[in-house]
Amino acid sequence: MPVKIRVYGLLRTMIEESPFSVEFPGGSLADLVERLSRERSEEFRKELLDEEGNLDYAYMVIVSGERVTDIAAPIKPDDEVVITSMLAGG
């Protein structure tokens, strides 16, 4: 079953398409990010993750309506993953 993905902000320009779906048998968010990097843009992973391989604080990831902060979060077939940059004002 496909995972539906929506990407916003700078990351969308790297992916070039949003929303879209990918066949994904399940795994972790890290697995999905790796796949998207391989298939779409290596820059996507470099931007989304920090130097230690964790989600960068500048981005928010929502999986089927729940915010996740752990790159090891499970992704199941038929999930919807939304990735967006955090907005802040001053």
PyMOL Python script that loads the backbone (N, CA, C, O; Angstrom):
from pymol import cmd

cmd.read_pdbstr("""\
ATOM      1  N   MET A   1       0.840  -1.186   0.000  1.00  0.00           N
ATOM      2  CA  MET A   1       0.000   0.000   0.000  1.00  0.00           C
ATOM      3  C   MET A   1       0.881   1.245   0.000  1.00  0.00           C
ATOM      4  O   MET A   1       1.977   1.241   0.562  1.00  0.00           O
ATOM      5  N   PRO A   2       0.404   2.284  -0.621  1.00  0.00           N
ATOM      6  CA  PRO A   2       1.217   3.501  -0.698  1.00  0.00           C
ATOM      7  C   PRO A   2       1.150   4.337   0.576  1.00  0.00           C
ATOM      8  O   PRO A   2       0.176   4.297   1.329  1.00  0.00           O
ATOM      9  N   VAL A   3       2.216   5.088   0.784  1.00  0.00           N
ATOM     10  CA  VAL A   3       2.265   6.122   1.808  1.00  0.00           C
ATOM     11  C   VAL A   3       2.085   7.435   1.074  1.00  0.00           C
ATOM     12  O   VAL A   3       2.784   7.709   0.098  1.00  0.00           O
ATOM     13  N   LYS A   4       1.147   8.250   1.540  1.00  0.00           N
ATOM     14  CA  LYS A   4       0.897   9.553   0.933  1.00  0.00           C
ATOM     15  C   LYS A   4       1.818  10.565   1.606  1.00  0.00           C
ATOM     16  O   LYS A   4       1.923  10.596   2.832  1.00  0.00           O
ATOM     17  N   ILE A   5       2.484  11.393   0.803  1.00  0.00           N
ATOM     18  CA  ILE A   5       3.461  12.345   1.326  1.00  0.00           C
ATOM     19  C   ILE A   5       3.133  13.746   0.839  1.00  0.00           C
ATOM     20  O   ILE A   5       2.864  13.975  -0.341  1.00  0.00           O
ATOM     21  N   ARG A   6       3.163  14.674   1.784  1.00  0.00           N
ATOM     22  CA  ARG A   6       2.997  16.096   1.473  1.00  0.00           C
ATOM     23  C   ARG A   6       4.223  16.814   2.033  1.00  0.00           C
ATOM     24  O   ARG A   6       4.575  16.644   3.200  1.00  0.00           O
ATOM     25  N   VAL A   7       4.861  17.609   1.196  1.00  0.00           N
ATOM     26  CA  VAL A   7       6.067  18.328   1.601  1.00  0.00           C
ATOM     27  C   VAL A   7       5.851  19.808   1.295  1.00  0.00           C
ATOM     28  O   VAL A   7       5.381  20.167   0.215  1.00  0.00           O
ATOM     29  N   TYR A   8       6.200  20.660   2.258  1.00  0.00           N
ATOM     30  CA  TYR A   8       6.010  22.099   2.102  1.00  0.00           C
ATOM     31  C   TYR A   8       7.318  22.838   2.316  1.00  0.00           C
ATOM     32  O   TYR A   8       8.261  22.297   2.893  1.00  0.00           O
ATOM     33  N   GLY A   9       7.369  24.075   1.850  1.00  0.00           N
ATOM     34  CA  GLY A   9       8.525  24.935   2.064  1.00  0.00           C
ATOM     35  C   GLY A   9       9.694  24.569   1.170  1.00  0.00           C
ATOM     36  O   GLY A   9       9.517  24.048   0.069  1.00  0.00           O
ATOM     37  N   LEU A  10      10.885  24.851   1.661  1.00  0.00           N
ATOM     38  CA  LEU A  10      12.110  24.610   0.904  1.00  0.00           C
ATOM     39  C   LEU A  10      12.242  23.158   0.466  1.00  0.00           C
ATOM     40  O   LEU A  10      12.698  22.881  -0.643  1.00  0.00           O
ATOM     41  N   LEU A  11      11.847  22.240   1.326  1.00  0.00           N
ATOM     42  CA  LEU A  11      11.964  20.819   0.980  1.00  0.00           C
ATOM     43  C   LEU A  11      11.131  20.457  -0.241  1.00  0.00           C
ATOM     44  O   LEU A  11      11.497  19.560  -1.000  1.00  0.00           O
ATOM     45  N   ARG A  12      10.022  21.144  -0.433  1.00  0.00           N
ATOM     46  CA  ARG A  12       9.178  20.851  -1.596  1.00  0.00           C
ATOM     47  C   ARG A  12       9.933  21.132  -2.892  1.00  0.00           C
ATOM     48  O   ARG A  12       9.777  20.402  -3.871  1.00  0.00           O
ATOM     49  N   THR A  13      10.739  22.172  -2.905  1.00  0.00           N
ATOM     50  CA  THR A  13      11.501  22.478  -4.125  1.00  0.00           C
ATOM     51  C   THR A  13      12.519  21.388  -4.428  1.00  0.00           C
ATOM     52  O   THR A  13      12.891  21.188  -5.584  1.00  0.00           O
ATOM     53  N   MET A  14      12.969  20.685  -3.397  1.00  0.00           N
ATOM     54  CA  MET A  14      13.921  19.590  -3.604  1.00  0.00           C
ATOM     55  C   MET A  14      13.224  18.326  -4.105  1.00  0.00           C
ATOM     56  O   MET A  14      13.794  17.561  -4.883  1.00  0.00           O
ATOM     57  N   ILE A  15      12.004  18.117  -3.658  1.00  0.00           N
ATOM     58  CA  ILE A  15      11.226  16.931  -4.027  1.00  0.00           C
ATOM     59  C   ILE A  15      10.554  17.125  -5.382  1.00  0.00           C
ATOM     60  O   ILE A  15      10.365  16.168  -6.133  1.00  0.00           O
ATOM     61  N   GLU A  16      10.194  18.376  -5.689  1.00  0.00           N
ATOM     62  CA  GLU A  16       9.611  18.772  -6.969  1.00  0.00           C
ATOM     63  C   GLU A  16       8.166  18.348  -7.170  1.00  0.00           C
ATOM     64  O   GLU A  16       7.603  18.585  -8.238  1.00  0.00           O
ATOM     65  N   GLU A  17       7.558  17.731  -6.178  1.00  0.00           N
ATOM     66  CA  GLU A  17       6.183  17.267  -6.343  1.00  0.00           C
ATOM     67  C   GLU A  17       5.562  17.103  -4.954  1.00  0.00           C
ATOM     68  O   GLU A  17       6.176  16.534  -4.051  1.00  0.00           O
ATOM     69  N   SER A  18       4.354  17.603  -4.799  1.00  0.00           N
ATOM     70  CA  SER A  18       3.650  17.406  -3.537  1.00  0.00           C
ATOM     71  C   SER A  18       2.195  17.762  -3.771  1.00  0.00           C
ATOM     72  O   SER A  18       1.906  18.820  -4.331  1.00  0.00           O
ATOM     73  N   PRO A  19       1.293  16.928  -3.366  1.00  0.00           N
ATOM     74  CA  PRO A  19       1.460  15.628  -2.724  1.00  0.00           C
ATOM     75  C   PRO A  19       1.820  14.536  -3.737  1.00  0.00           C
ATOM     76  O   PRO A  19       1.638  14.694  -4.944  1.00  0.00           O
ATOM     77  N   PHE A  20       2.332  13.439  -3.209  1.00  0.00           N
ATOM     78  CA  PHE A  20       2.623  12.271  -4.030  1.00  0.00           C
ATOM     79  C   PHE A  20       2.563  11.041  -3.142  1.00  0.00           C
ATOM     80  O   PHE A  20       2.504  11.156  -1.917  1.00  0.00           O
ATOM     81  N   SER A  21       2.577   9.876  -3.749  1.00  0.00           N
ATOM     82  CA  SER A  21       2.536   8.617  -3.015  1.00  0.00           C
ATOM     83  C   SER A  21       3.701   7.744  -3.437  1.00  0.00           C
ATOM     84  O   SER A  21       4.154   7.794  -4.580  1.00  0.00           O
ATOM     85  N   VAL A  22       4.185   6.931  -2.482  1.00  0.00           N
ATOM     86  CA  VAL A  22       5.215   5.943  -2.785  1.00  0.00           C
ATOM     87  C   VAL A  22       4.790   4.618  -2.184  1.00  0.00           C
ATOM     88  O   VAL A  22       4.207   4.573  -1.101  1.00  0.00           O
ATOM     89  N   GLU A  23       5.083   3.553  -2.887  1.00  0.00           N
ATOM     90  CA  GLU A  23       4.854   2.228  -2.324  1.00  0.00           C
ATOM     91  C   GLU A  23       5.895   2.015  -1.238  1.00  0.00           C
ATOM     92  O   GLU A  23       7.096   2.111  -1.495  1.00  0.00           O
ATOM     93  N   PHE A  24       5.444   1.731  -0.044  1.00  0.00           N
ATOM     94  CA  PHE A  24       6.346   1.593   1.097  1.00  0.00           C
ATOM     95  C   PHE A  24       5.798   0.490   1.985  1.00  0.00           C
ATOM     96  O   PHE A  24       4.685   0.612   2.495  1.00  0.00           O
ATOM     97  N   PRO A  25       6.552  -0.583   2.182  1.00  0.00           N
ATOM     98  CA  PRO A  25       6.040  -1.723   2.934  1.00  0.00           C
ATOM     99  C   PRO A  25       5.971  -1.484   4.439  1.00  0.00           C
ATOM    100  O   PRO A  25       5.427  -2.308   5.174  1.00  0.00           O
ATOM    101  N   GLY A  26       6.508  -0.384   4.890  1.00  0.00           N
ATOM    102  CA  GLY A  26       6.566  -0.094   6.315  1.00  0.00           C
ATOM    103  C   GLY A  26       8.003  -0.068   6.767  1.00  0.00           C
ATOM    104  O   GLY A  26       8.881  -0.639   6.120  1.00  0.00           O
ATOM    105  N   GLY A  27       8.238   0.587   7.865  1.00  0.00           N
ATOM    106  CA  GLY A  27       9.584   0.749   8.406  1.00  0.00           C
ATOM    107  C   GLY A  27       9.599   1.996   9.251  1.00  0.00           C
ATOM    108  O   GLY A  27       8.575   2.398   9.804  1.00  0.00           O
ATOM    109  N   SER A  28      10.748   2.600   9.350  1.00  0.00           N
ATOM    110  CA  SER A  28      10.878   3.803  10.165  1.00  0.00           C
ATOM    111  C   SER A  28      10.850   5.052   9.281  1.00  0.00           C
ATOM    112  O   SER A  28      10.969   4.973   8.058  1.00  0.00           O
ATOM    113  N   LEU A  29      10.690   6.192   9.929  1.00  0.00           N
ATOM    114  CA  LEU A  29      10.782   7.459   9.213  1.00  0.00           C
ATOM    115  C   LEU A  29      12.160   7.581   8.570  1.00  0.00           C
ATOM    116  O   LEU A  29      12.283   8.109   7.465  1.00  0.00           O
ATOM    117  N   ALA A  30      13.187   7.100   9.248  1.00  0.00           N
ATOM    118  CA  ALA A  30      14.543   7.120   8.672  1.00  0.00           C
ATOM    119  C   ALA A  30      14.594   6.348   7.360  1.00  0.00           C
ATOM    120  O   ALA A  30      15.236   6.785   6.405  1.00  0.00           O
ATOM    121  N   ASP A  31      13.915   5.195   7.310  1.00  0.00           N
ATOM    122  CA  ASP A  31      13.872   4.398   6.076  1.00  0.00           C
ATOM    123  C   ASP A  31      13.197   5.177   4.953  1.00  0.00           C
ATOM    124  O   ASP A  31      13.659   5.164   3.812  1.00  0.00           O
ATOM    125  N   LEU A  32      12.109   5.849   5.283  1.00  0.00           N
ATOM    126  CA  LEU A  32      11.385   6.615   4.274  1.00  0.00           C
ATOM    127  C   LEU A  32      12.223   7.798   3.789  1.00  0.00           C
ATOM    128  O   LEU A  32      12.268   8.072   2.590  1.00  0.00           O
ATOM    129  N   VAL A  33      12.880   8.494   4.703  1.00  0.00           N
ATOM    130  CA  VAL A  33      13.728   9.624   4.326  1.00  0.00           C
ATOM    131  C   VAL A  33      14.861   9.146   3.427  1.00  0.00           C
ATOM    132  O   VAL A  33      15.179   9.791   2.428  1.00  0.00           O
ATOM    133  N   GLU A  34      15.461   8.033   3.773  1.00  0.00           N
ATOM    134  CA  GLU A  34      16.539   7.476   2.945  1.00  0.00           C
ATOM    135  C   GLU A  34      16.038   7.168   1.534  1.00  0.00           C
ATOM    136  O   GLU A  34      16.702   7.479   0.545  1.00  0.00           O
ATOM    137  N   ARG A  35      14.874   6.561   1.457  1.00  0.00           N
ATOM    138  CA  ARG A  35      14.315   6.235   0.145  1.00  0.00           C
ATOM    139  C   ARG A  35      14.037   7.495  -0.668  1.00  0.00           C
ATOM    140  O   ARG A  35      14.375   7.556  -1.850  1.00  0.00           O
ATOM    141  N   LEU A  36      13.427   8.495  -0.049  1.00  0.00           N
ATOM    142  CA  LEU A  36      13.138   9.731  -0.768  1.00  0.00           C
ATOM    143  C   LEU A  36      14.420  10.425  -1.208  1.00  0.00           C
ATOM    144  O   LEU A  36      14.464  11.017  -2.286  1.00  0.00           O
ATOM    145  N   SER A  37      15.454  10.359  -0.393  1.00  0.00           N
ATOM    146  CA  SER A  37      16.744  10.942  -0.771  1.00  0.00           C
ATOM    147  C   SER A  37      17.321  10.251  -1.994  1.00  0.00           C
ATOM    148  O   SER A  37      17.820  10.898  -2.915  1.00  0.00           O
ATOM    149  N   ARG A  38      17.246   8.933  -1.988  1.00  0.00           N
ATOM    150  CA  ARG A  38      17.766   8.154  -3.122  1.00  0.00           C
ATOM    151  C   ARG A  38      16.974   8.423  -4.394  1.00  0.00           C
ATOM    152  O   ARG A  38      17.549   8.605  -5.467  1.00  0.00           O
ATOM    153  N   GLU A  39      15.655   8.447  -4.268  1.00  0.00           N
ATOM    154  CA  GLU A  39      14.801   8.538  -5.458  1.00  0.00           C
ATOM    155  C   GLU A  39      14.546   9.967  -5.929  1.00  0.00           C
ATOM    156  O   GLU A  39      14.289  10.194  -7.112  1.00  0.00           O
ATOM    157  N   ARG A  40      14.615  10.928  -5.013  1.00  0.00           N
ATOM    158  CA  ARG A  40      14.230  12.295  -5.380  1.00  0.00           C
ATOM    159  C   ARG A  40      15.385  13.291  -5.309  1.00  0.00           C
ATOM    160  O   ARG A  40      15.671  13.981  -6.288  1.00  0.00           O
ATOM    161  N   SER A  41      16.053  13.370  -4.149  1.00  0.00           N
ATOM    162  CA  SER A  41      17.093  14.381  -3.982  1.00  0.00           C
ATOM    163  C   SER A  41      17.927  14.091  -2.738  1.00  0.00           C
ATOM    164  O   SER A  41      17.391  13.987  -1.634  1.00  0.00           O
ATOM    165  N   GLU A  42      19.229  13.962  -2.920  1.00  0.00           N
ATOM    166  CA  GLU A  42      20.131  13.773  -1.781  1.00  0.00           C
ATOM    167  C   GLU A  42      20.093  14.991  -0.857  1.00  0.00           C
ATOM    168  O   GLU A  42      20.280  14.860   0.353  1.00  0.00           O
ATOM    169  N   GLU A  43      19.856  16.153  -1.417  1.00  0.00           N
ATOM    170  CA  GLU A  43      19.784  17.380  -0.621  1.00  0.00           C
ATOM    171  C   GLU A  43      18.621  17.346   0.364  1.00  0.00           C
ATOM    172  O   GLU A  43      18.671  18.000   1.406  1.00  0.00           O
ATOM    173  N   PHE A  44      17.585  16.596   0.045  1.00  0.00           N
ATOM    174  CA  PHE A  44      16.422  16.470   0.923  1.00  0.00           C
ATOM    175  C   PHE A  44      16.848  15.953   2.298  1.00  0.00           C
ATOM    176  O   PHE A  44      16.482  16.544   3.314  1.00  0.00           O
ATOM    177  N   ARG A  45      17.599  14.886   2.345  1.00  0.00           N
ATOM    178  CA  ARG A  45      18.055  14.316   3.621  1.00  0.00           C
ATOM    179  C   ARG A  45      18.982  15.282   4.344  1.00  0.00           C
ATOM    180  O   ARG A  45      18.865  15.466   5.555  1.00  0.00           O
ATOM    181  N   LYS A  46      19.894  15.895   3.616  1.00  0.00           N
ATOM    182  CA  LYS A  46      20.840  16.827   4.224  1.00  0.00           C
ATOM    183  C   LYS A  46      20.136  18.015   4.864  1.00  0.00           C
ATOM    184  O   LYS A  46      20.595  18.531   5.883  1.00  0.00           O
ATOM    185  N   GLU A  47      19.046  18.445   4.286  1.00  0.00           N
ATOM    186  CA  GLU A  47      18.288  19.574   4.828  1.00  0.00           C
ATOM    187  C   GLU A  47      17.402  19.154   5.997  1.00  0.00           C
ATOM    188  O   GLU A  47      17.316  19.874   6.992  1.00  0.00           O
ATOM    189  N   LEU A  48      16.751  18.013   5.892  1.00  0.00           N
ATOM    190  CA  LEU A  48      15.784  17.567   6.893  1.00  0.00           C
ATOM    191  C   LEU A  48      16.439  17.076   8.182  1.00  0.00           C
ATOM    192  O   LEU A  48      15.875  17.231   9.265  1.00  0.00           O
ATOM    193  N   LEU A  49      17.627  16.484   8.066  1.00  0.00           N
ATOM    194  CA  LEU A  49      18.292  15.904   9.233  1.00  0.00           C
ATOM    195  C   LEU A  49      19.475  16.757   9.671  1.00  0.00           C
ATOM    196  O   LEU A  49      20.112  17.423   8.854  1.00  0.00           O
ATOM    197  N   ASP A  50      19.761  16.730  10.972  1.00  0.00           N
ATOM    198  CA  ASP A  50      20.925  17.453  11.479  1.00  0.00           C
ATOM    199  C   ASP A  50      22.190  16.610  11.307  1.00  0.00           C
ATOM    200  O   ASP A  50      22.146  15.532  10.713  1.00  0.00           O
ATOM    201  N   GLU A  51      23.306  17.099  11.825  1.00  0.00           N
ATOM    202  CA  GLU A  51      24.592  16.421  11.662  1.00  0.00           C
ATOM    203  C   GLU A  51      24.621  15.042  12.309  1.00  0.00           C
ATOM    204  O   GLU A  51      25.397  14.177  11.901  1.00  0.00           O
ATOM    205  N   GLU A  52      23.774  14.835  13.319  1.00  0.00           N
ATOM    206  CA  GLU A  52      23.738  13.557  14.029  1.00  0.00           C
ATOM    207  C   GLU A  52      22.708  12.583  13.457  1.00  0.00           C
ATOM    208  O   GLU A  52      22.540  11.476  13.967  1.00  0.00           O
ATOM    209  N   GLY A  53      22.018  13.006  12.390  1.00  0.00           N
ATOM    210  CA  GLY A  53      21.040  12.132  11.759  1.00  0.00           C
ATOM    211  C   GLY A  53      19.653  12.191  12.376  1.00  0.00           C
ATOM    212  O   GLY A  53      18.805  11.353  12.073  1.00  0.00           O
ATOM    213  N   ASN A  54      19.412  13.172  13.239  1.00  0.00           N
ATOM    214  CA  ASN A  54      18.088  13.370  13.830  1.00  0.00           C
ATOM    215  C   ASN A  54      17.322  14.419  13.036  1.00  0.00           C
ATOM    216  O   ASN A  54      17.909  15.156  12.243  1.00  0.00           O
ATOM    217  N   LEU A  55      16.016  14.486  13.247  1.00  0.00           N
ATOM    218  CA  LEU A  55      15.232  15.515  12.582  1.00  0.00           C
ATOM    219  C   LEU A  55      15.728  16.886  13.014  1.00  0.00           C
ATOM    220  O   LEU A  55      15.887  17.146  14.207  1.00  0.00           O
ATOM    221  N   ASP A  56      15.968  17.751  12.060  1.00  0.00           N
ATOM    222  CA  ASP A  56      16.408  19.103  12.357  1.00  0.00           C
ATOM    223  C   ASP A  56      15.276  19.867  13.036  1.00  0.00           C
ATOM    224  O   ASP A  56      14.110  19.713  12.671  1.00  0.00           O
ATOM    225  N   TYR A  57      15.619  20.687  14.020  1.00  0.00           N
ATOM    226  CA  TYR A  57      14.616  21.433  14.777  1.00  0.00           C
ATOM    227  C   TYR A  57      13.797  22.380  13.905  1.00  0.00           C
ATOM    228  O   TYR A  57      12.724  22.817  14.320  1.00  0.00           O
ATOM    229  N   ALA A  58      14.272  22.701  12.722  1.00  0.00           N
ATOM    230  CA  ALA A  58      13.585  23.639  11.841  1.00  0.00           C
ATOM    231  C   ALA A  58      12.409  23.009  11.092  1.00  0.00           C
ATOM    232  O   ALA A  58      11.676  23.704  10.389  1.00  0.00           O
ATOM    233  N   TYR A  59      12.227  21.689  11.242  1.00  0.00           N
ATOM    234  CA  TYR A  59      11.166  21.001  10.506  1.00  0.00           C
ATOM    235  C   TYR A  59      10.232  20.248  11.443  1.00  0.00           C
ATOM    236  O   TYR A  59      10.622  19.796  12.519  1.00  0.00           O
ATOM    237  N   MET A  60       8.997  20.130  11.000  1.00  0.00           N
ATOM    238  CA  MET A  60       7.996  19.364  11.731  1.00  0.00           C
ATOM    239  C   MET A  60       7.501  18.244  10.826  1.00  0.00           C
ATOM    240  O   MET A  60       7.239  18.454   9.642  1.00  0.00           O
ATOM    241  N   VAL A  61       7.376  17.046  11.406  1.00  0.00           N
ATOM    242  CA  VAL A  61       6.873  15.890  10.670  1.00  0.00           C
ATOM    243  C   VAL A  61       5.619  15.395  11.378  1.00  0.00           C
ATOM    244  O   VAL A  61       5.611  15.184  12.591  1.00  0.00           O
ATOM    245  N   ILE A  62       4.571  15.217  10.602  1.00  0.00           N
ATOM    246  CA  ILE A  62       3.297  14.718  11.122  1.00  0.00           C
ATOM    247  C   ILE A  62       2.972  13.430  10.384  1.00  0.00           C
ATOM    248  O   ILE A  62       2.943  13.400   9.154  1.00  0.00           O
ATOM    249  N   VAL A  63       2.727  12.367  11.140  1.00  0.00           N
ATOM    250  CA  VAL A  63       2.396  11.066  10.559  1.00  0.00           C
ATOM    251  C   VAL A  63       0.962  10.733  10.955  1.00  0.00           C
ATOM    252  O   VAL A  63       0.661  10.525  12.131  1.00  0.00           O
ATOM    253  N   SER A  64       0.096  10.686   9.970  1.00  0.00           N
ATOM    254  CA  SER A  64      -1.329  10.375  10.175  1.00  0.00           C
ATOM    255  C   SER A  64      -1.918  11.179  11.328  1.00  0.00           C
ATOM    256  O   SER A  64      -2.600  10.640  12.199  1.00  0.00           O
ATOM    257  N   GLY A  65      -1.637  12.484  11.311  1.00  0.00           N
ATOM    258  CA  GLY A  65      -2.230  13.396  12.281  1.00  0.00           C
ATOM    259  C   GLY A  65      -1.483  13.561  13.585  1.00  0.00           C
ATOM    260  O   GLY A  65      -1.889  14.374  14.415  1.00  0.00           O
ATOM    261  N   GLU A  66      -0.406  12.822  13.800  1.00  0.00           N
ATOM    262  CA  GLU A  66       0.365  12.894  15.043  1.00  0.00           C
ATOM    263  C   GLU A  66       1.772  13.417  14.757  1.00  0.00           C
ATOM    264  O   GLU A  66       2.474  12.897  13.890  1.00  0.00           O
ATOM    265  N   ARG A  67       2.170  14.438  15.486  1.00  0.00           N
ATOM    266  CA  ARG A  67       3.531  14.954  15.318  1.00  0.00           C
ATOM    267  C   ARG A  67       4.539  13.936  15.834  1.00  0.00           C
ATOM    268  O   ARG A  67       4.361  13.360  16.908  1.00  0.00           O
ATOM    269  N   VAL A  68       5.599  13.720  15.061  1.00  0.00           N
ATOM    270  CA  VAL A  68       6.671  12.831  15.495  1.00  0.00           C
ATOM    271  C   VAL A  68       7.963  13.628  15.558  1.00  0.00           C
ATOM    272  O   VAL A  68       8.187  14.536  14.757  1.00  0.00           O
ATOM    273  N   THR A  69       8.809  13.280  16.517  1.00  0.00           N
ATOM    274  CA  THR A  69      10.090  13.963  16.673  1.00  0.00           C
ATOM    275  C   THR A  69      11.256  12.989  16.592  1.00  0.00           C
ATOM    276  O   THR A  69      12.416  13.401  16.611  1.00  0.00           O
ATOM    277  N   ASP A  70      10.954  11.714  16.501  1.00  0.00           N
ATOM    278  CA  ASP A  70      11.981  10.673  16.488  1.00  0.00           C
ATOM    279  C   ASP A  70      12.107  10.090  15.085  1.00  0.00           C
ATOM    280  O   ASP A  70      11.121   9.641  14.501  1.00  0.00           O
ATOM    281  N   ILE A  71      13.303  10.099  14.558  1.00  0.00           N
ATOM    282  CA  ILE A  71      13.560   9.563  13.220  1.00  0.00           C
ATOM    283  C   ILE A  71      13.260   8.067  13.150  1.00  0.00           C
ATOM    284  O   ILE A  71      13.106   7.519  12.059  1.00  0.00           O
ATOM    285  N   ALA A  72      13.175   7.405  14.302  1.00  0.00           N
ATOM    286  CA  ALA A  72      12.856   5.974  14.341  1.00  0.00           C
ATOM    287  C   ALA A  72      11.350   5.717  14.393  1.00  0.00           C
ATOM    288  O   ALA A  72      10.927   4.566  14.493  1.00  0.00           O
ATOM    289  N   ALA A  73      10.539   6.769  14.326  1.00  0.00           N
ATOM    290  CA  ALA A  73       9.081   6.605  14.374  1.00  0.00           C
ATOM    291  C   ALA A  73       8.627   5.665  13.261  1.00  0.00           C
ATOM    292  O   ALA A  73       9.123   5.743  12.137  1.00  0.00           O
ATOM    293  N   PRO A  74       7.682   4.777  13.575  1.00  0.00           N
ATOM    294  CA  PRO A  74       7.222   3.828  12.554  1.00  0.00           C
ATOM    295  C   PRO A  74       6.337   4.494  11.497  1.00  0.00           C
ATOM    296  O   PRO A  74       5.533   5.377  11.795  1.00  0.00           O
ATOM    297  N   ILE A  75       6.508   4.047  10.276  1.00  0.00           N
ATOM    298  CA  ILE A  75       5.666   4.458   9.155  1.00  0.00           C
ATOM    299  C   ILE A  75       5.044   3.186   8.600  1.00  0.00           C
ATOM    300  O   ILE A  75       5.744   2.244   8.229  1.00  0.00           O
ATOM    301  N   LYS A  76       3.717   3.174   8.550  1.00  0.00           N
ATOM    302  CA  LYS A  76       2.998   1.998   8.066  1.00  0.00           C
ATOM    303  C   LYS A  76       2.411   2.284   6.687  1.00  0.00           C
ATOM    304  O   LYS A  76       2.157   3.439   6.344  1.00  0.00           O
ATOM    305  N   PRO A  77       2.197   1.239   5.903  1.00  0.00           N
ATOM    306  CA  PRO A  77       1.503   1.439   4.636  1.00  0.00           C
ATOM    307  C   PRO A  77       0.176   2.148   4.901  1.00  0.00           C
ATOM    308  O   PRO A  77      -0.501   1.864   5.890  1.00  0.00           O
ATOM    309  N   ASP A  78      -0.178   3.042   4.040  1.00  0.00           N
ATOM    310  CA  ASP A  78      -1.416   3.810   4.102  1.00  0.00           C
ATOM    311  C   ASP A  78      -1.344   5.006   5.048  1.00  0.00           C
ATOM    312  O   ASP A  78      -2.344   5.705   5.211  1.00  0.00           O
ATOM    313  N   ASP A  79      -0.189   5.268   5.683  1.00  0.00           N
ATOM    314  CA  ASP A  79      -0.026   6.477   6.490  1.00  0.00           C
ATOM    315  C   ASP A  79       0.053   7.689   5.572  1.00  0.00           C
ATOM    316  O   ASP A  79       0.340   7.569   4.381  1.00  0.00           O
ATOM    317  N   GLU A  80      -0.207   8.853   6.147  1.00  0.00           N
ATOM    318  CA  GLU A  80       0.033  10.121   5.462  1.00  0.00           C
ATOM    319  C   GLU A  80       1.128  10.843   6.232  1.00  0.00           C
ATOM    320  O   GLU A  80       1.026  11.018   7.446  1.00  0.00           O
ATOM    321  N   VAL A  81       2.166  11.261   5.535  1.00  0.00           N
ATOM    322  CA  VAL A  81       3.305  11.936   6.148  1.00  0.00           C
ATOM    323  C   VAL A  81       3.347  13.361   5.614  1.00  0.00           C
ATOM    324  O   VAL A  81       3.393  13.586   4.405  1.00  0.00           O
ATOM    325  N   VAL A  82       3.332  14.322   6.541  1.00  0.00           N
ATOM    326  CA  VAL A  82       3.418  15.739   6.181  1.00  0.00           C
ATOM    327  C   VAL A  82       4.727  16.271   6.757  1.00  0.00           C
ATOM    328  O   VAL A  82       5.016  16.092   7.941  1.00  0.00           O
ATOM    329  N   ILE A  83       5.514  16.927   5.907  1.00  0.00           N
ATOM    330  CA  ILE A  83       6.792  17.498   6.331  1.00  0.00           C
ATOM    331  C   ILE A  83       6.762  18.984   5.980  1.00  0.00           C
ATOM    332  O   ILE A  83       6.558  19.364   4.827  1.00  0.00           O
ATOM    333  N   THR A  84       6.971  19.813   7.001  1.00  0.00           N
ATOM    334  CA  THR A  84       6.921  21.253   6.779  1.00  0.00           C
ATOM    335  C   THR A  84       7.957  21.934   7.641  1.00  0.00           C
ATOM    336  O   THR A  84       8.395  21.401   8.660  1.00  0.00           O
ATOM    337  N   SER A  85       8.341  23.129   7.210  1.00  0.00           N
ATOM    338  CA  SER A  85       9.272  23.896   8.032  1.00  0.00           C
ATOM    339  C   SER A  85       8.507  24.596   9.138  1.00  0.00           C
ATOM    340  O   SER A  85       7.346  24.971   8.974  1.00  0.00           O
ATOM    341  N   MET A  86       9.176  24.765  10.264  1.00  0.00           N
ATOM    342  CA  MET A  86       8.589  25.489  11.397  1.00  0.00           C
ATOM    343  C   MET A  86       8.686  26.973  11.090  1.00  0.00           C
ATOM    344  O   MET A  86       9.684  27.441  10.541  1.00  0.00           O
ATOM    345  N   LEU A  87       7.662  27.693  11.443  1.00  0.00           N
ATOM    346  CA  LEU A  87       7.663  29.141  11.221  1.00  0.00           C
ATOM    347  C   LEU A  87       7.804  29.839  12.566  1.00  0.00           C
ATOM    348  O   LEU A  87       7.207  29.424  13.559  1.00  0.00           O
ATOM    349  N   ALA A  88       8.578  30.874  12.588  1.00  0.00           N
ATOM    350  CA  ALA A  88       8.742  31.635  13.811  1.00  0.00           C
ATOM    351  C   ALA A  88       8.765  33.113  13.458  1.00  0.00           C
ATOM    352  O   ALA A  88       9.155  33.505  12.358  1.00  0.00           O
ATOM    353  N   GLY A  89       8.356  33.884  14.376  1.00  0.00           N
ATOM    354  CA  GLY A  89       8.343  35.317  14.161  1.00  0.00           C
ATOM    355  C   GLY A  89       9.094  36.033  15.253  1.00  0.00           C
ATOM    356  O   GLY A  89       9.468  35.444  16.267  1.00  0.00           O
ATOM    357  N   GLY A  90       9.301  37.267  15.040  1.00  0.00           N
ATOM    358  CA  GLY A  90      10.035  37.991  16.052  1.00  0.00           C
ATOM    359  C   GLY A  90       9.522  39.385  16.209  1.00  0.00           C
ATOM    360  O   GLY A  90      10.036  40.143  17.032  1.00  0.00           O
TER     361      GLY A  90
END
""", "prot")
cmd.dss("prot")
cmd.show_as("cartoon", "prot")
cmd.util.cbc("prot")
cmd.orient("prot")
